[in-house]
Amino acid sequence: MSRLFAVVRTINEIAAHFGVDEPPAISVLTETVEGSLGLVVIEKDGRRLLKSMPWGDVTLSAT
């Protein structure tokens, strides 16, 4: 699996594609690699929101 993702759309185009009502004022990097910020769409109270958060593998350990 590749850990590099290229983004060739604007934040408004991404928001429209995923049905996000109010696009946030965040920058979209042209490349997302592990450890940098990536975009996620979440649904809260029946609304879709676009957020940025750290991108990459999340390893959960049982203790």
C-alpha positions as CSV (number, residue, x, y, z in Angstrom):
1,M,0.0,0.0,0.0
2,S,1.3,3.4,-0.9
3,R,1.8,6.0,1.8
4,L,1.8,8.9,-0.6
5,F,-1.4,10.5,-1.8
6,A,-1.7,13.3,-4.4
7,V,-4.4,15.9,-4.2
8,V,-5.2,17.7,-7.4
9,R,-8.5,19.4,-6.4
10,T,-9.3,22.6,-4.4
11,I,-10.8,22.5,-0.9
12,N,-14.1,23.7,-2.4
13,E,-14.1,20.9,-5.0
14,I,-13.3,18.3,-2.4
15,A,-16.1,19.6,-0.1
16,A,-18.6,19.6,-3.0
17,H,-17.7,16.0,-3.9
18,F,-18.3,14.7,-0.3
19,G,-21.4,16.9,0.3
20,V,-19.7,19.2,2.9
21,D,-21.9,22.2,3.4
22,E,-19.3,24.7,4.7
23,P,-15.7,24.1,3.5
24,P,-13.2,25.0,6.2
25,A,-10.5,27.6,5.7
26,I,-7.6,25.1,5.6
27,S,-4.8,24.6,3.1
28,V,-4.7,21.5,0.9
29,L,-1.2,20.1,0.4
30,T,-0.6,18.7,-3.1
31,E,0.9,15.6,-1.5
32,T,0.0,13.8,1.7
33,V,2.6,11.6,3.2
34,E,2.7,9.8,6.5
35,G,3.2,12.3,9.4
36,S,1.7,15.3,7.5
37,L,-1.8,16.6,7.7
38,G,-4.4,14.8,5.6
39,L,-8.1,15.4,5.0
40,V,-11.0,13.5,6.5
41,V,-14.7,13.8,6.2
42,I,-16.8,13.1,9.3
43,E,-20.5,13.2,10.0
44,K,-21.8,14.9,13.1
45,D,-25.4,15.7,13.9
46,G,-26.4,14.8,10.4
47,R,-23.9,17.2,8.8
48,R,-20.7,16.3,6.9
49,L,-17.6,18.1,8.1
50,L,-14.2,18.3,6.4
51,K,-11.2,18.3,8.8
52,S,-7.5,17.9,8.7
53,M,-5.6,15.6,11.0
54,P,-2.3,13.7,11.1
55,W,-2.1,11.1,8.4
56,G,-0.4,7.7,8.6
57,D,-0.5,4.3,10.3
58,V,-2.1,4.1,13.7
59,T,-0.8,1.2,15.7
60,L,-2.8,0.2,18.6
61,S,-1.2,-1.9,21.3
62,A,-3.1,-4.0,23.8
63,T,-1.9,-3.4,27.4
